[in-house]
Amino acid sequence: MIRVVLPPHLRMLAHVRGEVMLDVPGQVTRASVLAALEAQYPMLRGTIRDHVTEQRRPFLRFFACERDLTHEPPDAPLPAAVVAGAEPFVVLGAIAGG
Amino acid sequence: MSGVRVLVGTRKGAFILTADGKRKQWDVSGPHFAGWEIYHVKGSSADPNRLYASQSSGWFGQVIQRSCDGGKTWETPGGGMTKTPDGMPAGESNKFVYDASPDTGKPLTTHQWYDGTQHPWEFKRVWHLEPSLTDPDTVYAGVEDAGLFRTSDGGTTWQELAGLRGHGTGPKWQPGAGGMCLHTILLDPSNPRRMHVAISAAGAFPSDDGGTTWKPINQGLRSQYIPDPTAEVGHCVHRIALHRSRPKVLFMQKHWDVMRSDDAGESWREISGNLPTDFGFVIDVHAHEPDTIYVVPIKSDSEHYPPEGKLRVYRSRTGGNEWEALTKGLPQRDCYVNVLRDAMAVDSLDACGVYFGTTGGQVYLSADAGDSWTPIVRDLPAVLSVEVQTLP
């Protein structure tokens, strides 16, 4: 199972607490993880990436294994520790005031 | 006994304020959708327990929420585990995609940008939700960048009424400082095919065929901030209001100027009269007196607070031009809040209640048509919108 950490606002929207556990078929990439996430939690569609273009929303970043994966290709394989479930895939919102 | 439910959208969530018909004791619930911007919450007049909320965020985009029990519980329509006929999860309640199909009149034009160049349409958020007067599953959504969408399945899917952007003047529309937003949707209670919308900064537009075709109706408006002050479009209309018994009479708070039309918008005349300033955002009409109207004058377009630090609602009982300041119960010194365009509403109890919210987080009520005011709540986040339901 793939572990995903969502920002608090998206956890509230998806009615989940803590990490989300996903069964991701095939190769584990950012695109396949987000597709599995949106399939399990349809209310999150459009909140992390655009409905049509699938472009990442500009204030969001993706981290895992202490690495910034934001600008990796969406179909690049995620780190082995994420695939093994040892480390989570983190969706992070930009720091904000107000 | 009848009662009222006040739906308040704020910068950090939604709040629902309820009271019986005396409007003395208030119950406050919320924040709903804590931390999100709630531009608008509105109930269906066909089913008062059906509410819709526009929830948005600079991080996560647009979400539509729906309640079927008067705001006790909420859901994202189609965002649950509902499956479509082909087995895929549904969940398009937050999907607002502009119509680019050639059979609707090439609506996907560009519009004017701040610097006068052309710029592509980019969806940002829903400013205003207007439920149908007869069907709780049908709702109109006014969005930024300015466009009009409609759902007929309770908010699960949305389709653009592309004839508005496509009718020809779209390339001349331009954003104001708050963005290029469609913020006002008025449904004519006497004619289900007729509606008006207003856009900052484009102007007012009616449709007589349920939203298929549109035209600008800005004759008589004058705006110094566009090269041709009397141009067909480009006017920064802030709000339009009507009385349901007389839907051809429209009242407008423009960027500057308070205006009136007696012919459904075909021509406008100024009714600012003795107002201390005719800049402002809100305008509304008494529930039982079609010529009694309310505005909240704001000092100027560069100083968005009341003149002299005195929060004053102005009332005209003559349909404009002659205005009286209503101050009893409102702060008359050191007050520098704003009252935004969707933040005033009236109830329809026998003694008409008037409500407005401020960027300082107060929601004020007058239970005597404006003669005196009292805060229902004082310390909410900045108020973006106020709507009122009069309950049986």
Interface residues (C-beta under 8 A of the other chain):
Chain A: P7 P8 H9 L10 M12 L13 E38 A39 Q40 P42 M43 R45 G46 T47 I48 H51 V52 R57 F59 L60 G93 A94 A96 G98
Chain B: R11 F33 A34 G35 W36 S57 G58 W59 F60 G61 Q62 V63 T76 G78 G79 G80 M81 T82 M88 P89 A90 G91 E92 S93 N94 K95 V97
